[in-house]
Amino acid sequence: MGIARNGSKSDENADKSSRDWCGEAAARLHAERPEDALTAARAAAGLDPAGEWPHRLTGLALERLGRDRDALPPARQAVRLAPGSWAARLGLATVLSHLPGHWDEAAGQAVLARRYAPGHPDPLVLEGDLALLRGAHGRAEAAYRAALRLDPGHLQAHVNLGLALLRWDPPHAHHDPAWPIDPRETGRARRALEVWSRQTRLLVALATAVVATLALAFDLGGPAWLGGFAALAALVPLTLRQARRVRLWRWVPAMSARDPWLGAAVLSAVTSVAAFAGWLGLALLPSADSSLGPVGGGLAAIAVLSWPAHAGLRLLADTWRGHPLRALSHFTTASTSHPAHVTGTDGEDGTSRTGDAEGRASRPVTGSSGTGGAEKGGVETGGVEGGGAGAGGAGVRVARRNVGVALWILVGRTWSVLAALTAVALVAGPRAAPVAMAAGVLAAVAPYPLLRASCRAHRGCPWHTAAAVLLVLAAAGCAAGGALGAAWAWWAGPGALAAVAALLALLSARAWWRGAPGPWRSSLLRCDLPAGTDPSVPLHPRVRRAFAYARTAVLSFGDALGPRMVGAATSVGPSGDLRVVVGDEAWEAVEADPRVAVFAADPDRGRRWVEVRGIAVAGPGALRVTPEQVLVGEFPGRHQRLQRGTRR
């Protein structure tokens, strides 16, 4: 049973321990119920304020709810209670990465998490995510590949590695997460610059077209030029209005450097205004027709065509950026890892409707390894019962959505190649038959990568199929026209290419009208699944007593000379970590390698021994060892020999 809807606890809930509440909170996080997870985590923290796991889950639940500032205190408290816990460091790094001015600290916490858990993939995945959000695609790719070497089935690593291979830009590409300013502030500045450039280019293009039409077609040169100067004057209040909204002028150069297309849009608008002003200025020269001559025509063309030229160049650059075939293989691997959880998630355009405006997966849903936390079998061993279905669902839907977008990128590449080859074959014609024939042969094999990728992706979208069929017809037409000189081919090939372009335009317009993801790069989603829900390792009362009252204890660690053991004095802290007092040589070794083991004999039962393996972090006057594994055994002795003799 869970918590009653009226906020009171049932009789069964009243008997739950703190770890029971933590297990339920983790299961609710995996089931995409962060509100209920927060309630359970707070109940666990109330029963065990000194426990690290309840505070860590409280921070994770608040982070999944988007309340990052509220999540920071419990995340820091978890690290204070268990400084050697990689999961606590991971949770704190995740929270800090969302807060302005804390990026460097987040990166440092991620490095510590990887240092404390070198065999776990999640810290590496987080390092890859941090690099991906800053646009460091090379570093992100290296981190994800390292994570996949540890866990070849890690869902989040596969999806986000595909984004790194595609050279994906986050929704706030203009903003560096390491900047000490709120991304909403830079977002408002970017929006004002984009609106100004769009309105300016549109006004200049319309004014140029109207003035030229009135001057040439209706012989109204005087009024037309006056109207042009009026349009130029109208740009002044428009510019001042948007300039007031840009409050972070000193950050604009850095924003343009991070997002070159923003700088290109502003530069294109400035160029259009300059060309329009120069074209109007030619009308003031003694020669009345100077503005309609070659120079004036060039300036008018710049004023009118700057916007479509900028849009076309960006579309072409987005189409040929990254490695979609390699990315598609990782998306496909992730999308088929949990096929049972993905039904009815795709839209008619072949893209899933999972995700939010921030370009990441709808919050929650996986175990700490990204491949299903339930496999470990229970709360005490690191898993969460009942989390398997949620662990795969949202991540797989994001992967399937990215598969659809990657296929449309391949469609765009194939279309551009076929259009170029068709143009070469048409221009060469009978005058350069070998060139036309070569273009036709290349066109015949151009759709092969798309067809191969479509078969591997197992996509059933009819729009993808229609686009692939049309591209095959276009390739056949270009091949027949270039190699055979068939007249019908010169109509079939360009006609099929035009049909593909019309199909893409139709799908884009429909997606824009519905506010749904369309066949473009901005529909790609980053996989953002919860990590670090693994339970802390508790110390049984008998183990606590053994270390608190042991006559002798031994600390095992490694240094440059190899494994070493030294005598130590031990005690147990209120949060369940070991406090170990040793010599200086152990402190220096722990700085290089924090993995240690502490061994002690049970004072109550002389034949028993206990060993705690964990991460040692320097504390005030003692090393604090956060347990990761607890072993209990018996010393060999006469009683064992008697037992073996009896068995014989």
Protein Blocks (a to p, Z undefined) as FASTA:
>chain_A
ZZdfkopacfklmmpcfklmmmmmmmmmmnopaklmmmmmmmmmmmmmmbmklmmmmmmm
mmmnopamlmmmmmmmmmmmmmmbmklmmmmmmmmmmpghilmmmmmmmmmmmmmmmmbf
klmmmmmmmmmmnopaklmmmmmmmmmmmmmmlmklmmmmmmmmnopacfklmbcfkbcc
dfklmmmmmmmmmmmmmmmmmmmmmmmmmmmmmmmmnopmklmmmmmmmmmmmmmmmmmm
mmmmmmblmlmmmmmmmmmmlmmmmmmmmmmmmmmmmmmmmmmpmblklmmmmklmmmmm
mmmmmmmmmmmmmmmmmmmgcjfklmmmmmmmmmmmmmmlpghkacfkopafedcfkopa
ceehiafkonopklnopaknopaehilmmmmmmmmmmmmmmmmmmmmmmmmmmmmmmmmm
mmmmmmnmmmlmmlmmmmmmmmmmmmmmmmmmmmmnopabfklmmmmmmmmmmmmmmmmm
mmnopaklmmmmmmmmmmmmmmmmmmmmmmmmnopacddfklpccddddehkaccddddf
klmmmmmmgfbdcdddddfkopcdddddddddfkopacddddfklmmmmmmmmcdcdddd
dfklmmbccdddddddddehiacdddfbdcddddddfklmmmmmmmZZ
